[in-house]
Amino acid sequence: MSFSVVTTDLLVGFLENIKLFGVTLLLAIPLGLVIALGSMTKFTPLRKFTRGFVWAIRGTPLMLQLFVVLYVPGLVFDVQIPGNNPRFTAAVIAFVINYACYFSEIYRGGIEGIPKGQYEAGQVLGLSKSQTFFKVVLMQVVKHIVPPMGNEIMTLIKDTSLARVIAIGEVITKAESFSAKGIIWPLFYTGVFFLVFCGILTIVLGKIEKKLDYYKG
Amino acid sequence: MAILEVRNVEKSFGKTNVLKGISFDLNEGDVLSIIGSSGSGKTTLLRCINFLETADSGKITVDGDVIFDSSSETKLSKKEQLEKQLSIGLVFQDFNLFPQYNILDNVTLALKVRARKRPDFRKNKKEILKEIEEKALSVIKKMGLEDKIYNYPCELSGGQKQRVSIARAMALEPKILFFDEPTSALDPELTGEILKVIRELAEDNMTMVIVTHEMTFAKEVSDYIVFMDNGIIAEEGKAEDVIGNPKTERLRAFLSKISD
């Protein structure tokens, strides 16, 4: 089996990883903010519910959540997951919920880490609460959460391989089909794909951090 | 007529009565210093007048305009409160500058955000923004920071930061300017520059209320001094009388402790 054939085949698999990565990021970043607001609300039932939900998601393996999303709707509610690729949809749902919960905790830490004085300064200058949040607080939150978000985002691309448990044809699945034929090296070769991708992420995240580094505090 | 009238303001946190009925008047152009040991309620009083805390009871009037009245049936809406807030300015102990904005933007931010609500904003956007910038530059100049307008707060000394925060408050043209221990977060050698700025504002007849531990300064710059102790005004009067000739035992004890 030639190197280029393996590379092409693995690339097709890795495209699935990247697809899952991209969609998850796109949806989990805003959903995380909604969950963060829920876990900080003064309305106690909603806050308790949100925190309980986050606990359940963070307290169980993502692999298990993939199975739950794929099977429970059909088994318990007799509902079919929509779309022409229900397995991929199920993977997206599980990943988005899982990552949104982790993101929400990072957001919460970022928002709660802004000193009270910033809000008070906004208020005495005649700014409303939302003006203070968007004009004064938000940028500071973004700066504070970029490093921990970077961490999660790096983890996400590697986690996408977990989707193989519900038969998504991602890169490691592809490599395993080679080892079934007795060729083992493609399995190790998959590491290069992740390494390169994470290398690019590191550069991008570093640029963002540098861009936000024009001030301290 | 007094520009600031505070009547019977009370405030508790849980079971602790922090303010037990505070009343005083302040005339336009006068400087009032509030002194007293930590926990006497000075800062809480300031925060109640500035809407950062809501007093439990009492009445506060600024320039004939009631900004707080616990006996009133109708409560101020958030919007009304923000409007009334603008008649008073507050300089914080630890500056609370916005770290992501340069000095000019720190001073102009609130003005610009508020200007957007003006009905003629779209039409005269350029002129309005220019006007705001000029106004900001003139107060920044007054604070002697004209060569720092494009610097960020993290690049300034403590004294410079505090001058920016005074400029930021002054740019809104408040009727009364409040200072919450403006020199407490500064090194001793930097307090001088802030006291000098406040002295200059006093010479310009700015009405000010200063919570301070700087007794010599308070005596020199204030027209009137209020000594708070345990949630009440224990002694008040003309600056030189209160500091030079204290009547109560408590104030005498406080002054001797301070001068040690």
Chai-1 contact restraints between the chains, C-beta under 6 A:
chainA,res_idxA,chainB,res_idxB,connection_type,confidence,min_distance_angstrom,max_distance_angstrom,comment,restraint_id
A,G117,B,N96,contact,1.0,0.0,6.0,A-B,restraint_1
A,E120,B,L52,contact,1.0,0.0,6.0,A-B,restraint_2
A,A121,B,N96,contact,1.0,0.0,6.0,A-B,restraint_3
A,V124,B,N50,contact,1.0,0.0,6.0,A-B,restraint_4
A,V124,B,L90,contact,1.0,0.0,6.0,A-B,restraint_5
A,L125,B,A110,contact,1.0,0.0,6.0,A-B,restraint_6
A,G126,B,L82,contact,1.0,0.0,6.0,A-B,restraint_7
A,G126,B,Q85,contact,1.0,0.0,6.0,A-B,restraint_8
A,G126,B,L86,contact,1.0,0.0,6.0,A-B,restraint_9
A,G126,B,A110,contact,1.0,0.0,6.0,A-B,restraint_10
A,L127,B,A110,contact,1.0,0.0,6.0,A-B,restraint_11
A,Q131,B,V113,contact,1.0,0.0,6.0,A-B,restraint_12
A,K135,B,V113,contact,1.0,0.0,6.0,A-B,restraint_13
A,V136,B,F98,contact,1.0,0.0,6.0,A-B,restraint_14
A,M139,B,Q100,contact,1.0,0.0,6.0,A-B,restraint_15
A,Y215,B,P99,contact,1.0,0.0,6.0,A-B,restraint_16
A,Y215,B,Q100,contact,1.0,0.0,6.0,A-B,restraint_17
A,Y215,B,Y152,contact,1.0,0.0,6.0,A-B,restraint_18
A,Y215,B,C154,contact,1.0,0.0,6.0,A-B,restraint_19
A,K216,B,C154,contact,1.0,0.0,6.0,A-B,restraint_20
A,G217,B,P99,contact,1.0,0.0,6.0,A-B,restraint_21
A,G217,B,C154,contact,1.0,0.0,6.0,A-B,restraint_22
